[in-house]
Amino acid sequence: MTRVLVLGAGKIGYAISSLLSRSGEWEVTVADKDETALRAVAKLGVTVKATDVENRDAVKAVATNQWAVLSALPFSFTPTVARIAKEVGAHYLDLTEDVESTRQVKALADKAQTAFIPQCGLAPGFISVVGYELARRFETLDSLHMRVGALPEFPTGALKYNLTWSTDGLINEYCNPCEAIVDQELREVLALEGVEAFAMDGIDYEAFNTSGGLGTLCETLGGKIRNLDYKTVRYPGHRTLMHFLIRDLRMDERRSILKDILETAVPITLQDVVLIFVTAKGHRGGRFEQESWVRKVYAAQENGEVWSGIQRTTAGGICAMLDLLHKGKLPQSGFVRQEQASLEQYLASPFAASYR
């Protein structure tokens, strides 16, 4: 079996560890400082290491002699963990949505002997694999619009939202500038702007700009496309209330307070639905055509437990990329973009079941 280290024993770290350990191909070690979380993970039959993830030497010690390091830690840990992976000669994968952290990983990957694959979750992550697959089906590409939302299946309250993953990551997406290509020019657009409405299966939704979802697609498709954007999907009315909190009350300048408000007042749910809606337009065969790729992923039973849709898609995403790397379907060194993975090969991975 191949040795892999999972840093972080939270909801996503637990799900990653469960998927890998059940496959029978991986010798999994999980490291975290939360001993309660580690006790839960230990029941999966994996090795656990009580490790202060803020202690660089401690992390380096558990990362040594691992084939790959998977970070399920908050994005603030990304540069440090990636640097440690390079020092110990391990492949590196993470789930970060943070643009600046990804830039630092890319710099570290220069001339590295192992692969560095950030942004391996849903968005950024799988959404780039789908988007690029649609883009390459056109002779000339006009536009690519990507919409993703992790929503409560049964919305209540004015926000019509429940916490389904990292609050820090959510705030990051709502507050930071967003990349887009508009009329062939790379631009930064404001989060929470660009509001649009649409309906699917008789349900009304809204979508608006959020940061990080495009991954590296702006660089990959730059000069080849007129318009490229990513927006987060929510139920109508959510964006107005979040705009009030973040812009009008200037909570983007006091993110720790915003985090406390959200985690105190907005409950977590496992009853969620992940909506994926990608649309490409362009020319092929002399005609202007459109093609879309749509999925809804719900919470489901996994190994006798209920996993949320976002757990299934996020954990499945990073495990699928690890699987492709292990099978030689991805570059084995340097910076690897999500869109370098073939959608057909990705969906064939045993870890991508939720997307199929």
C-alpha positions in Angstrom: 0.0 0.0 0.0 1.0 3.6 -0.6 1.5 5.9 2.3 -0.5 9.1 2.5 -0.8 11.8 5.2 -4.1 13.6 5.7 -3.7 16.9 7.6 -6.9 17.8 9.4 -9.5 15.5 11.0 -12.6 17.7 10.5 -15.6 16.8 8.4 -13.7 16.8 5.1 -10.5 15.2 6.6 -12.7 12.4 8.1 -14.4 11.8 4.7 -11.1 11.7 2.8 -9.6 9.3 5.3 -12.7 7.0 5.1 -12.7 6.9 1.3 -8.9 6.2 1.1 -8.9 3.6 3.9 -11.8 1.7 2.4 -10.2 1.4 -1.0 -7.5 -0.9 0.4 -4.8 0.8 -1.7 -3.6 3.4 0.8 -1.9 3.4 4.2 -3.5 6.4 5.8 -2.1 8.6 8.6 -4.2 11.4 9.9 -2.7 14.3 11.9 -4.5 17.0 13.9 -4.3 18.6 17.3 -8.0 18.0 18.0 -7.9 14.7 19.9 -11.7 14.3 19.9 -11.7 14.5 16.1 -8.8 12.0 16.0 -10.6 9.5 18.1 -13.5 9.5 15.6 -11.1 9.1 12.7 -9.2 6.3 14.5 -12.4 4.2 14.3 -11.8 4.0 10.5 -8.7 1.8 11.2 -6.2 4.5 10.1 -3.1 5.7 12.0 -3.7 8.9 13.9 -1.1 11.3 15.2 -1.8 14.0 17.7 0.1 16.9 16.1 0.1 20.6 16.6 -0.5 21.6 13.0 0.8 25.1 13.9 4.2 23.6 14.8 6.2 23.4 11.6 8.7 20.8 13.0 5.8 18.6 14.2 4.2 18.6 10.8 7.4 17.9 9.0 8.0 14.9 11.2 4.7 13.3 10.3 5.1 14.2 6.6 8.5 12.5 6.3 8.4 9.2 4.3 4.9 9.9 3.0 4.2 9.5 -0.8 1.7 12.3 -0.7 0.5 15.0 1.8 -3.2 16.0 1.6 -4.1 19.2 3.4 -7.7 19.5 4.7 -6.6 22.4 6.9 -7.8 26.1 6.6 -6.2 28.0 3.7 -3.9 29.9 6.0 -1.8 26.8 6.5 -1.4 26.2 2.7 2.0 27.8 2.0 3.6 26.2 5.1 2.3 22.7 4.4 3.2 22.9 0.7 6.8 24.0 1.6 7.1 21.1 4.0 5.9 18.6 1.3 8.6 19.9 -1.0 11.3 19.6 1.7 10.3 15.9 2.4 9.9 15.0 -1.3 6.1 14.2 -1.1 3.4 15.0 -3.6 1.1 17.8 -2.4 -2.7 18.2 -2.7 -5.1 20.6 -1.0 -8.6 22.1 -1.0 -7.8 25.8 -0.9 -10.0 28.3 -2.6 -7.6 31.2 -1.7 -6.1 32.8 -4.8 -3.0 34.1 -3.0 -2.2 30.8 -1.4 -2.4 29.1 -4.7 0.0 31.5 -6.2 2.5 30.6 -3.5 2.0 26.9 -4.1 2.7 27.5 -7.8 5.9 29.3 -7.0 7.0 26.4 -4.7 6.2 23.9 -7.4 8.8 25.5 -9.8 11.5 22.8 -10.4 10.0 20.5 -7.8 10.6 16.8 -8.1 7.0 16.0 -7.0 3.5 17.2 -8.1 1.8 20.2 -6.4 -2.0 20.1 -7.0 -3.9 22.7 -5.1 -7.7 23.5 -5.3 -8.8 19.8 -5.5 -12.3 20.2 -4.1 -15.5 21.1 -5.9 -15.1 24.7 -6.8 -12.3 25.3 -7.3 -11.5 21.8 -8.4 -14.0 19.5 -10.2 -15.7 22.5 -11.7 -12.5 23.3 -13.7 -12.3 19.8 -15.0 -15.9 20.0 -16.3 -15.5 23.6 -17.6 -12.3 22.8 -19.6 -13.9 19.6 -21.0 -16.8 21.6 -22.4 -14.5 24.4 -23.7 -12.3 22.0 -25.7 -15.4 20.6 -27.5 -15.7 23.9 -29.5 -13.7 25.0 -32.5 -13.8 28.6 -31.3 -14.9 29.4 -27.7 -17.2 32.4 -26.9 -18.0 32.0 -23.2 -17.9 29.7 -20.2 -20.1 30.3 -17.2 -19.8 28.1 -14.1 -22.3 28.1 -11.3 -22.0 26.1 -8.1 -23.9 26.1 -4.8 -23.9 24.0 -1.6 -27.4 24.7 -0.3 -29.7 23.4 2.4 -32.2 21.0 0.9 -34.8 22.5 3.3 -34.0 26.2 3.6 -35.4 28.2 6.6 -34.8 31.7 8.0 -34.2 34.9 6.1 -30.7 33.7 4.9 -32.1 30.5 3.5 -28.7 29.0 4.2 -27.0 26.5 6.6 -23.3 26.1 7.1 -22.0 23.1 5.2 -18.2 23.6 5.3 -15.4 25.9 6.4 -16.7 29.2 7.7 -13.3 30.8 7.0 -13.5 29.6 3.4 -17.0 31.0 3.0 -16.0 34.4 4.3 -13.0 34.4 2.0 -15.2 33.7 -1.0 -17.7 36.5 0.0 -15.1 39.2 0.7 -12.1 38.8 -1.6 -11.8 40.1 -5.2 -12.9 37.7 -8.0 -11.1 36.9 -11.3 -13.0 36.9 -14.5 -12.4 37.4 -18.2 -14.7 40.1 -19.6 -14.6 40.9 -23.3 -11.3 39.1 -23.6 -9.7 41.0 -20.8 -8.6 39.6 -17.4 -10.3 41.6 -14.7 -10.9 41.6 -11.0 -14.6 42.0 -10.1 -16.2 42.5 -6.7 -17.6 39.6 -4.7 -21.4 39.7 -4.1 -21.9 41.6 -7.4 -23.0 40.4 -10.8 -26.3 39.1 -9.5 -28.4 37.0 -11.8 -31.5 34.8 -11.4 -32.4 31.5 -12.9 -34.6 28.5 -12.2 -34.0 24.7 -12.3 -36.4 21.9 -11.7 -39.0 24.5 -10.7 -36.8 26.0 -8.0 -35.7 29.7 -8.1 -32.0 30.5 -7.5 -29.7 33.5 -7.6 -26.0 33.6 -8.4 -23.3 36.2 -7.8 -19.6 36.6 -7.9 -17.5 34.9 -5.3 -13.7 34.5 -5.1 -11.5 31.6 -6.1 -14.0 29.3 -8.0 -12.2 29.7 -11.3 -9.0 28.1 -10.1 -6.4 28.5 -12.9 -8.9 28.7 -15.8 -8.3 32.4 -16.5 -4.7 31.6 -17.2 -5.5 28.4 -19.1 -8.1 30.0 -21.4 -6.7 33.5 -21.5 -6.7 34.7 -25.2 -9.0 31.9 -26.2 -12.3 33.1 -24.8 -14.5 36.3 -24.7 -16.2 35.8 -21.4 -15.4 33.5 -18.4 -16.8 33.7 -14.9 -17.7 31.8 -11.8 -20.7 32.5 -9.5 -22.0 31.0 -6.3 -25.6 29.8 -6.3 -28.0 30.6 -3.4 -31.7 30.9 -2.8 -33.2 34.4 -3.6 -32.6 37.0 -1.0 -29.4 35.6 0.5 -27.1 37.9 -1.4 -28.9 41.0 -0.2 -28.5 40.2 3.4 -24.9 39.1 3.1 -24.2 42.4 1.2 -25.7 44.3 4.1 -23.5 42.5 6.6 -20.2 42.5 4.6 -20.4 45.8 2.7 -22.8 48.1 4.6 -21.7 47.0 8.1 -18.1 46.6 6.9 -17.8 43.1 8.3 -15.2 42.4 5.6 -12.9 44.5 7.8 -13.8 42.5 10.9 -13.9 38.9 9.7 -13.4 37.4 13.1 -16.7 39.0 14.2 -18.5 37.9 11.0 -17.2 34.3 11.6 -18.6 34.4 15.2 -21.9 35.7 14.0 -22.3 33.0 11.4 -21.2 30.2 13.6 -23.4 31.3 16.5 -26.6 32.0 14.5 -26.4 29.8 11.4 -26.7 26.0 12.1 -24.8 23.3 10.3 -26.8 20.8 8.2 -26.0 17.4 6.6 -29.3 17.7 4.6 -27.8 19.7 1.7 -27.8 19.7 -2.1 -24.8 20.6 -4.2 -25.8 22.2 -7.5 -23.4 22.2 -10.5 -24.3 24.1 -13.6 -21.7 24.8 -16.3 -22.6 26.3 -19.7 -20.2 26.9 -22.7 -21.0 28.7 -25.9 -19.0 28.7 -29.1 -18.8 27.7 -32.8 -18.4 24.2 -34.2 -19.3 22.9 -37.6 -20.0 26.5 -38.7 -22.8 27.0 -36.1 -23.0 29.0 -32.9 -23.9 26.4 -30.2 -24.4 25.9 -26.5 -23.7 22.9 -24.3 -24.3 22.5 -20.6 -23.3 20.0 -17.9 -25.6 19.9 -14.8 -25.7 17.8 -11.7 -27.4 17.8 -8.3 -25.6 15.9 -5.5 -27.5 15.2 -2.3 -26.5 13.9 1.1 -26.3 10.1 1.2 -25.3 7.1 3.2 -21.5 6.4 3.0 -20.3 3.3 4.9 -23.3 3.4 7.3 -23.0 7.1 8.0 -24.8 10.1 6.5 -22.5 12.4 4.6 -23.5 15.8 3.3 -23.4 16.5 -0.4 -20.4 18.9 0.1 -18.5 16.2 2.1 -19.1 13.7 -0.7 -18.1 16.0 -3.6 -15.1 17.7 -1.8 -13.6 14.5 -0.4 -14.3 12.6 -3.5 -12.6 15.4 -5.6 -9.3 15.4 -3.8 -9.2 11.5 -3.6 -10.0 11.3 -7.4 -7.1 13.6 -8.2 -4.8 11.6 -5.9 -6.0 8.4 -7.7 -5.2 9.9 -11.1 -1.8 11.0 -9.9 -1.0 7.6 -8.5 -2.1 5.9 -11.8 0.2 8.2 -13.8 -2.7 10.1 -15.4 -1.4 13.4 -14.3 2.1 15.1 -14.4 4.3 13.6 -11.7 6.2 16.9 -10.9 5.7 20.6 -10.9 2.5 22.6 -10.7 -0.6 20.7 -11.8 -3.8 22.4 -12.8 -7.2 20.8 -12.2 -8.1 21.1 -15.9 -5.1 18.9 -16.8 -7.3 16.0 -15.6 -9.5 14.4 -18.2 -13.2 14.4 -17.3 -13.6 10.9 -18.6 -10.7 9.6 -16.5 -11.9 11.6 -13.5 -15.4 10.2 -13.5 -14.0 6.7 -14.0 -12.2 7.0 -10.6 -13.9 5.0 -7.9 -13.7 8.1 -5.7 -15.9 10.2 -8.1 -19.1 8.2 -7.6 -21.0 11.2 -6.3 -20.4 13.1 -9.5 -21.5 10.2 -11.7 
